[in-house]
Amino acid sequence: MTFAALAQAPDRRGTEARMLAFAVAITVGGYAYTGLSMEGRLPDGMAWFTAAMVLIALVPHLVVRRVAERADPLILPLATLLTGIGLVLLNRLDITYERLPRLQTAQAATGQLVWTGLGVAVCVGILLLLRDHRVLQRYVYLTMAVGLVLLMAPAFFGADQFGAKRWILLGPLSLQPGEFVKLMIVVFFAGYLTVNRNALALTGRRVMGVQLPPGRQLGPIFTIWIISLLVLVFERDLGTSLIFFGVFVIMLYMATERTGWVVCGLLMAAVGAAVVGSAEPHVKGRVMAWLHPMDIFLPPEKRPPGLISAQSAESLFSFGSGGVGGTGLGQGHPELVGFAGNSDFILTTVGEELGMAGVMVVLLLYTLLAQRGFRVGVSARDPFGKLLAVGLSGALILQVFVVAGGVTGLIPLTGKALPFLAKGGSSLVANWMMVAVLLRISDAAQRRREPVGAFARRSRRRAGRRALPAPRAGGPGG
């Protein structure tokens, strides 16, 4: 970039501050509207909620301004807005759960706010301690070893909840290791592919116009395929298995630019899903609920074998009753979908009360956040940073796809938490960790694009210091 272009470059942190103020205003407004709509008055905790949202937005912004001044200005506001929308929706459901104790559903908004504070604190800690994302490349094998231990732990020590073994109970708390393993796997893949991408990209043979990878290089993808199948069989966790394998294929394509890896990945995913889906009862039940959602209302003797859940049908009814514009926040009945406030069915609340328009807005926010992450990957100069940013963004968009696709009937239900929106402390903390890493990579990428002296000069001008005098006519600059 030239010095003239730098002088006209936008103030990233100023843009971020304005977007954060907009996100806080939407969240606080939604919180107030929920109380007025459902109880005819402002919620009792309005002042505390407002203060909490201001701190959630202000603290990371000040830290980014201090240690990552050239980071992308939209990543933090998008994460804050999605988190705020989730808090508003959980609070709306809590009001109904308090009125109807017969539903026997625990309230979640207060706990989610605490986990949000913890997630933001972890994000701030990463930004302060991790000054260069390339440090992670030194520990890729250690990261993968820890990740595999955490990934296998629920199969041996986990609790069986809602048909899947993805939780580890620690006293009154429950932990989903898969949410953190997702980040660890991306770090390992980024480091592994940075070292081996030439061997994966430059060898192989062309079959029917598609460049297929050689047999000896198929070892890594077979290993990942087998691990994801083991997760699917022993933990009955369809969502984690899909994300685990899908991220690897995305990062392989990013590293090698070979469609052969994508073809192999899709074929292996289809074969694995077909085999496990026909053999594992829990996964088979979800497939049957996806194929025949309305058959749950038939007499038991006429239902397809393995169909035991009405949630797929309930979610479709919820989306259908919302229409295009929705019933209005607080005016629907999302509580009719079983434990909507404690699962991936939080999206049905959006569909019923905010309508198709609200669902599209939420999905566009996710898409924009993933796009900023992919943009960070494209702009990063080091291969590890490129693959890391693309992997994190790919994991985010895959998780949104498997959750949104499940509750809308596009694919079978997976049970994963909708990032930032759904209840889940592990998911929330892991997603804020992702935000911190993306901010760090984007700051490093921009620093390598802009001359240090020019950026310092622009910073002094923004701070109100006197600019350097212009060169005289006829001089060296004239």
C-alpha positions as CSV (number, residue, x, y, z in Angstrom):
1,M,0.0,0.0,0.0
2,T,1.2,3.5,-0.8
3,F,1.4,6.2,1.9
4,A,-1.5,8.1,0.2
5,A,-3.7,5.0,0.3
6,L,-2.8,4.5,4.0
7,A,-3.8,8.1,4.8
8,Q,-7.3,7.3,3.4
9,A,-7.6,3.8,5.0
10,P,-10.5,3.4,7.3
11,D,-10.2,3.6,11.1
12,R,-10.6,-0.1,11.9
13,R,-11.1,0.3,15.6
14,G,-13.5,3.2,15.2
15,T,-15.5,1.0,12.9
16,E,-15.4,-1.8,15.4
17,A,-16.5,0.5,18.2
18,R,-19.5,1.7,16.2
19,M,-20.5,-1.8,15.2
20,L,-20.2,-2.9,18.8
21,A,-22.4,-0.1,20.0
22,F,-25.0,-1.2,17.3
23,A,-24.8,-4.8,18.5
24,V,-25.3,-3.8,22.2
25,A,-28.2,-1.6,21.2
26,I,-30.0,-4.4,19.4
27,T,-29.4,-6.8,22.2
28,V,-30.6,-4.5,24.9
29,G,-33.5,-3.4,22.8
30,G,-34.5,-7.1,22.3
31,Y,-34.2,-7.8,26.0
32,A,-36.5,-4.8,26.8
33,Y,-39.0,-5.7,24.1
34,T,-39.3,-9.2,25.4
35,G,-40.2,-8.0,28.9
36,L,-42.7,-5.4,27.5
37,S,-44.2,-8.0,25.2
38,M,-44.6,-10.8,27.7
39,E,-45.0,-9.0,31.0
40,G,-46.1,-5.5,30.1
41,R,-43.0,-3.9,31.8
42,L,-39.3,-3.7,31.5
43,P,-37.5,-6.8,32.9
44,D,-36.3,-6.5,36.6
45,G,-32.7,-7.1,35.6
46,M,-32.6,-4.6,32.8
47,A,-29.9,-2.4,34.3
48,W,-27.7,-5.4,35.1
49,F,-28.1,-6.9,31.7
50,T,-27.3,-3.6,30.0
51,A,-24.1,-3.2,32.1
52,A,-23.1,-6.8,31.3
53,M,-23.5,-6.3,27.6
54,V,-21.6,-3.1,27.7
55,L,-18.7,-4.8,29.5
56,I,-18.8,-7.8,27.1
57,A,-18.4,-5.5,24.2
58,L,-16.1,-2.9,25.7
59,V,-13.4,-5.0,27.4
60,P,-12.3,-7.0,24.4
61,H,-12.6,-3.9,22.2
62,L,-10.1,-2.1,24.5
63,V,-7.8,-5.1,24.5
64,V,-7.9,-5.4,20.7
65,R,-7.2,-1.7,20.4
66,R,-4.2,-2.2,22.6
67,V,-2.6,-5.4,21.3
68,A,-4.2,-6.1,17.9
69,E,-4.9,-2.7,16.4
70,R,-5.0,-3.8,12.8
71,A,-7.3,-6.8,13.3
72,D,-10.5,-7.2,11.3
73,P,-13.1,-4.7,12.6
74,L,-16.2,-6.9,12.0
75,I,-15.3,-10.2,13.7
76,L,-15.7,-9.0,17.3
77,P,-19.1,-7.1,16.6
78,L,-20.5,-10.2,14.8
79,A,-19.6,-12.5,17.7
80,T,-21.0,-10.0,20.2
81,L,-24.3,-9.6,18.3
82,L,-24.8,-13.4,17.9
83,T,-24.1,-13.9,21.6
84,G,-26.5,-11.1,22.5
85,I,-29.3,-12.6,20.3
86,G,-28.8,-15.9,22.0
87,L,-29.1,-14.3,25.5
88,V,-32.3,-12.6,24.4
89,L,-33.9,-15.8,23.1
90,L,-32.9,-17.8,26.2
91,N,-34.4,-15.1,28.4
92,R,-37.6,-15.1,26.4
93,L,-37.8,-18.9,26.9
94,D,-37.0,-18.7,30.6
95,I,-40.0,-16.5,31.2
96,T,-42.3,-19.2,29.8
97,Y,-40.5,-22.0,31.7
98,E,-41.0,-20.0,34.9
99,R,-44.7,-19.7,34.2
100,L,-45.1,-23.4,33.3
101,P,-43.1,-25.5,35.8
102,R,-44.8,-28.6,34.5
103,L,-42.4,-28.4,31.5
104,Q,-39.6,-29.3,33.9
105,T,-37.0,-27.3,32.0
106,A,-34.2,-25.5,33.7
107,Q,-33.8,-21.8,33.1
108,A,-30.6,-21.0,31.1
109,A,-30.2,-17.3,30.5
110,T,-28.4,-16.4,33.7
111,G,-25.9,-19.3,33.4
112,Q,-25.4,-18.5,29.7
113,L,-24.5,-14.9,30.7
114,V,-21.9,-16.2,33.1
115,W,-20.4,-18.5,30.5
116,T,-20.4,-15.5,28.1
117,G,-18.3,-13.6,30.6
118,L,-15.9,-16.5,30.9
119,G,-15.7,-16.9,27.1
120,V,-14.9,-13.2,26.7
121,A,-12.3,-13.5,29.5
122,V,-10.6,-16.4,27.7
123,C,-10.7,-14.5,24.4
124,V,-9.0,-11.5,26.1
125,G,-6.4,-13.8,27.7
126,I,-5.5,-15.4,24.4
127,L,-5.1,-12.0,22.8
128,L,-2.8,-10.8,25.6
129,L,-0.7,-14.0,25.8
130,L,-0.6,-15.2,22.2
131,R,1.2,-12.4,20.4
132,D,2.1,-14.5,17.3
133,H,-0.2,-17.2,16.1
134,R,2.7,-19.1,14.5
135,V,3.7,-20.2,18.1
136,L,0.9,-22.7,17.8
137,Q,2.7,-24.5,15.0
138,R,5.4,-25.7,17.5
139,Y,2.9,-27.7,19.4
140,V,0.8,-29.4,16.7
141,Y,1.5,-33.0,17.7
142,L,1.0,-32.2,21.4
143,T,-2.2,-30.5,20.5
144,M,-3.4,-33.4,18.5
145,A,-2.5,-35.9,21.3
146,V,-4.5,-33.9,23.9
147,G,-7.3,-33.5,21.4
148,L,-7.6,-37.3,20.8
149,V,-7.6,-38.0,24.5
150,L,-10.4,-35.5,25.0
151,L,-12.3,-36.8,22.0
152,M,-12.2,-40.4,23.3
153,A,-12.9,-39.4,26.9
154,P,-16.8,-39.3,26.7
155,A,-16.8,-42.9,25.3
156,F,-15.3,-44.2,28.5
157,F,-16.1,-41.6,31.2
158,G,-18.9,-39.6,29.6
159,A,-22.6,-39.4,30.5
160,D,-25.3,-40.6,28.1
161,Q,-27.7,-37.6,27.6
162,F,-30.3,-37.2,24.9
163,G,-29.0,-40.5,23.3
164,A,-25.4,-39.3,22.7
165,K,-22.2,-39.6,24.9
166,R,-20.6,-36.3,24.3
167,W,-20.6,-34.9,27.9
168,I,-18.2,-35.4,30.8
169,L,-19.8,-34.6,34.2
170,L,-17.7,-32.6,36.6
171,G,-19.8,-32.3,39.7
172,P,-22.7,-30.0,38.9
173,L,-21.0,-28.9,35.6
174,S,-21.0,-30.7,32.3
175,L,-18.2,-30.4,29.7
176,Q,-18.4,-31.1,26.0
177,P,-14.8,-31.9,25.0
178,G,-15.7,-32.1,21.3
179,E,-16.1,-28.3,21.2
180,F,-12.5,-27.8,22.2
181,V,-11.2,-30.8,20.2
182,K,-12.6,-29.0,17.1
183,L,-10.1,-26.2,17.6
184,M,-7.2,-28.5,18.5
185,I,-7.9,-30.6,15.3
186,V,-7.8,-27.5,13.2
187,V,-4.4,-26.4,14.7
188,F,-3.0,-29.9,14.0
189,F,-4.3,-30.1,10.4
190,A,-2.9,-26.6,9.7
191,G,0.5,-27.6,11.0
192,Y,0.5,-31.0,9.3
193,L,-0.6,-29.7,5.9
194,T,1.8,-26.8,6.0
195,V,4.7,-29.3,6.1
196,N,3.2,-32.0,3.7
197,R,1.1,-30.0,1.2
198,N,3.6,-30.4,-1.6
199,A,3.6,-34.2,-1.3
200,L,-0.2,-34.2,-1.2
201,A,-0.6,-31.7,-4.1
202,L,2.0,-32.8,-6.7
203,T,1.6,-36.5,-6.9
204,G,-1.2,-38.8,-8.1
205,R,-3.0,-39.8,-11.3
206,R,-5.8,-38.4,-13.4
207,V,-8.9,-40.5,-13.7
208,M,-11.9,-39.3,-15.8
209,G,-10.7,-35.8,-15.6
210,V,-10.2,-35.8,-11.8
211,Q,-6.7,-35.7,-10.3
212,L,-6.9,-38.4,-7.6
213,P,-4.4,-38.6,-4.7
214,P,-1.8,-41.4,-4.7
215,G,-2.4,-44.5,-2.5
216,R,0.4,-43.8,-0.1
217,Q,-0.9,-40.3,0.6
218,L,-4.4,-41.6,1.4
219,G,-3.2,-42.8,4.8
220,P,-4.0,-39.5,6.6
221,I,-7.5,-39.3,5.2
222,F,-8.2,-42.9,6.0
223,T,-7.0,-42.4,9.5
224,I,-9.3,-39.4,10.0
225,W,-12.2,-41.3,8.4
226,I,-11.8,-44.2,10.8
227,I,-11.5,-41.9,13.9
228,S,-14.7,-40.0,12.9
229,L,-16.5,-43.4,12.4
230,L,-15.3,-44.5,15.9
231,V,-16.7,-41.3,17.3
232,L,-20.0,-41.9,15.6
233,V,-20.2,-45.5,16.8
234,F,-19.0,-45.3,20.4
235,E,-20.3,-41.8,21.2
236,R,-23.3,-41.7,18.8
237,D,-22.3,-38.1,18.0
238,L,-23.2,-37.5,14.4
239,G,-22.5,-33.8,14.5
240,T,-18.9,-34.0,15.8
241,S,-18.1,-36.8,13.3
242,L,-19.4,-34.7,10.4
243,I,-17.5,-31.6,11.5
244,F,-14.3,-33.5,12.2
245,F,-14.2,-35.1,8.8
246,G,-15.5,-32.1,6.9
247,V,-12.9,-29.7,8.3
248,F,-10.2,-32.0,7.2
249,V,-11.5,-32.2,3.7
250,I,-11.9,-28.4,3.5
251,M,-8.3,-27.8,4.7
252,L,-6.9,-30.5,2.4
253,Y,-8.5,-28.7,-0.6
254,M,-7.2,-25.4,0.6
255,A,-3.7,-26.7,0.9
256,T,-3.6,-28.7,-2.3
257,E,-6.3,-27.2,-4.6
258,R,-7.1,-30.7,-5.8
259,T,-10.7,-31.7,-6.3
260,G,-9.7,-35.4,-5.9
261,W,-9.5,-34.9,-2.2
262,V,-13.0,-33.5,-2.1
263,V,-14.3,-36.4,-4.2
264,C,-12.6,-39.0,-2.0
265,G,-13.9,-37.2,1.1
266,L,-17.5,-37.0,0.0
267,L,-17.5,-40.7,-1.1
268,M,-16.0,-41.8,2.2
269,A,-18.4,-39.7,4.2
270,A,-21.4,-41.1,2.3
271,V,-20.2,-44.7,2.8
272,G,-19.5,-44.2,6.5
273,A,-22.8,-42.5,7.2
274,A,-24.7,-45.2,5.3
275,V,-23.0,-48.0,7.2
276,V,-23.3,-46.5,10.7
277,G,-26.8,-45.1,10.0
278,S,-28.1,-48.5,9.3
279,A,-26.4,-50.3,12.2
280,E,-26.3,-47.9,15.1
281,P,-29.8,-47.6,16.7
282,H,-29.6,-44.0,17.9
283,V,-28.3,-42.7,14.6
284,K,-30.8,-44.9,12.7
285,G,-33.6,-43.4,14.8
286,R,-32.5,-39.9,13.8
287,V,-32.4,-40.9,10.2
288,M,-35.9,-42.3,10.4
289,A,-37.2,-39.1,12.1
290,W,-35.7,-37.2,9.2
291,L,-37.2,-39.3,6.5
292,H,-40.7,-39.7,8.2
293,P,-41.1,-36.8,10.6
294,M,-44.9,-36.9,10.7
295,D,-45.2,-40.6,11.1
296,I,-44.6,-40.1,14.8
297,F,-48.3,-39.2,15.1
298,L,-49.4,-42.6,13.8
299,P,-50.4,-45.4,16.2
300,P,-47.2,-47.1,17.5
301,E,-47.8,-50.2,15.5
302,K,-47.9,-48.2,12.2
303,R,-44.7,-46.2,12.8
304,P,-41.5,-47.0,11.0
305,P,-39.0,-49.1,13.1
306,G,-36.8,-46.9,15.3
307,L,-38.9,-43.8,15.1
308,I,-39.3,-42.5,18.7
309,S,-38.9,-38.8,18.6
310,A,-41.4,-36.1,17.7
311,Q,-38.8,-33.2,17.7
312,S,-38.4,-33.1,13.9
313,A,-42.1,-32.8,13.4
314,E,-42.4,-30.2,16.2
315,S,-39.6,-28.1,14.7
316,L,-41.4,-28.1,11.3
317,F,-44.6,-27.0,12.9
318,S,-42.8,-24.2,14.7
319,F,-41.2,-22.9,11.4
320,G,-44.5,-23.2,9.6
321,S,-46.4,-21.2,12.2
322,G,-43.9,-18.4,12.0
323,G,-44.3,-17.7,8.3
324,V,-42.3,-14.9,6.8
325,G,-42.5,-12.2,9.5
326,G,-43.0,-14.4,12.6
327,T,-45.5,-14.1,15.4
328,G,-43.4,-11.4,17.3
329,L,-40.9,-11.9,20.0
330,G,-42.6,-13.3,23.0
331,Q,-45.9,-14.0,21.2
332,G,-45.3,-17.6,20.0
333,H,-45.1,-21.0,21.7
334,P,-41.5,-22.2,21.1
335,E,-41.7,-24.1,24.4
336,L,-43.8,-26.7,22.7
337,V,-40.6,-28.0,21.1
338,G,-39.0,-30.2,23.7
339,F,-36.2,-28.4,25.6
340,A,-35.9,-25.7,22.9
341,G,-34.0,-23.5,25.3
342,N,-31.4,-26.1,26.1
343,S,-30.5,-27.5,22.7
344,D,-30.0,-26.8,19.0
345,F,-33.7,-26.2,18.7
346,I,-33.1,-22.6,19.7
347,L,-33.3,-21.8,16.0
348,T,-37.0,-22.9,16.0
349,T,-37.7,-20.0,18.4
350,V,-36.2,-17.6,15.8
351,G,-38.3,-19.2,13.0
352,E,-41.6,-19.0,15.0
353,E,-41.3,-15.6,16.5
354,L,-39.1,-13.7,14.0
355,G,-40.1,-15.7,11.0
356,M,-38.2,-16.7,7.9
357,A,-36.8,-13.1,7.8
358,G,-35.3,-13.6,11.3
359,V,-33.8,-16.9,10.4
360,M,-32.2,-15.4,7.3
361,V,-30.7,-12.6,9.3
362,V,-29.2,-15.0,11.8
363,L,-27.8,-17.2,9.0
364,L,-26.4,-14.2,7.2
365,L,-24.6,-13.1,10.4
366,Y,-23.0,-16.5,10.6
367,T,-22.1,-16.4,6.9
368,L,-20.6,-12.9,7.3
369,L,-18.6,-14.1,10.3
370,A,-17.3,-17.1,8.3
371,Q,-16.6,-14.8,5.3
372,R,-14.4,-12.5,7.4
373,G,-12.6,-15.6,8.6
374,F,-12.0,-16.8,5.1
375,R,-10.9,-13.4,4.1
376,V,-8.4,-13.4,6.9
377,G,-7.1,-16.7,5.6
378,V,-6.7,-15.3,2.1
379,S,-4.9,-12.2,3.3
380,A,-2.5,-14.1,5.7
381,R,1.0,-14.4,4.3
382,D,2.2,-17.5,6.1
383,P,0.8,-20.9,5.1
384,F,0.0,-21.9,8.7
385,G,-2.0,-18.8,9.3
386,K,-3.9,-19.3,6.0
387,L,-4.9,-22.9,6.8
388,L,-5.6,-22.1,10.5
389,A,-8.0,-19.2,9.6
390,V,-9.7,-21.3,6.9
391,G,-10.1,-24.3,9.1
392,L,-11.6,-22.3,12.0
393,S,-14.1,-20.6,9.6
394,G,-14.9,-23.9,7.9
395,A,-15.6,-25.5,11.3
396,L,-17.9,-22.7,12.2
397,I,-19.9,-22.8,9.0
398,L,-20.1,-26.6,9.1
399,Q,-21.5,-26.6,12.6
400,V,-24.1,-24.0,11.6
401,F,-25.0,-26.1,8.6
402,V,-25.4,-29.4,10.5
403,V,-27.5,-27.7,13.2
404,A,-29.7,-25.5,10.9
405,G,-30.0,-28.4,8.4
406,G,-31.1,-30.7,11.2
407,V,-33.8,-28.5,12.7
408,T,-35.2,-27.5,9.3
409,G,-35.3,-31.1,8.0
410,L,-32.6,-30.8,5.4
411,I,-30.4,-33.4,7.1
412,P,-30.9,-35.7,10.1
413,L,-30.6,-34.1,13.6
414,T,-27.1,-34.0,15.0
415,G,-27.6,-32.5,18.5
416,K,-24.7,-30.0,18.2
417,A,-25.1,-26.5,19.8
418,L,-25.8,-23.6,17.4
419,P,-22.6,-21.4,17.9
420,F,-23.1,-18.4,20.2
421,L,-26.9,-18.8,20.3
422,A,-27.7,-22.1,22.0
423,K,-27.1,-22.9,25.6
424,G,-23.7,-24.5,26.2
425,G,-20.8,-23.2,28.2
426,S,-18.2,-25.4,26.4
427,S,-19.5,-24.3,23.0
428,L,-19.5,-20.6,24.0
429,V,-16.0,-20.6,25.4
430,A,-14.6,-22.6,22.4
431,N,-16.2,-20.1,19.9
432,W,-14.8,-17.1,21.7
433,M,-11.4,-18.8,21.6
434,M,-11.9,-19.1,17.8
435,V,-12.7,-15.4,17.7
436,A,-9.4,-14.5,19.5
437,V,-7.3,-16.6,17.1
438,L,-9.0,-15.1,14.1
439,L,-8.3,-11.6,15.5
440,R,-4.7,-12.4,16.1
441,I,-4.2,-13.8,12.6
442,S,-6.0,-10.9,10.9
443,D,-3.8,-8.4,12.9
444,A,-0.6,-10.2,11.8
445,A,-1.8,-10.3,8.2
446,Q,-2.5,-6.6,8.1
447,R,0.8,-5.8,9.7
448,R,2.7,-7.5,7.0
449,R,0.7,-5.6,4.3
450,E,1.2,-2.1,5.8
451,P,4.6,-0.5,6.3
452,V,5.3,0.0,10.0
453,G,6.4,3.6,9.6
454,A,3.3,4.6,7.6
455,F,1.0,3.0,10.1
456,A,2.7,4.8,13.0
457,R,2.3,8.1,11.2
458,R,-1.4,7.4,10.6
459,S,-1.8,6.5,14.3
460,R,-0.2,9.8,15.4
461,R,-2.6,11.7,13.1
462,R,-5.6,10.0,14.6
463,A,-4.3,10.8,18.1
464,G,-4.3,14.5,17.2
465,R,-0.5,15.0,16.9
466,R,0.8,17.4,14.3
467,A,1.4,15.8,10.9
468,L,4.7,16.0,9.2
469,P,5.3,19.0,7.0
470,A,4.6,18.5,3.3
471,P,7.7,18.6,1.0
472,R,8.5,22.0,-0.6
473,A,7.8,22.6,-4.2
474,G,10.9,21.8,-6.3
475,G,12.4,19.6,-3.5
476,P,12.9,15.9,-3.7
477,G,9.2,15.2,-3.3
478,G,8.1,18.0,-5.7
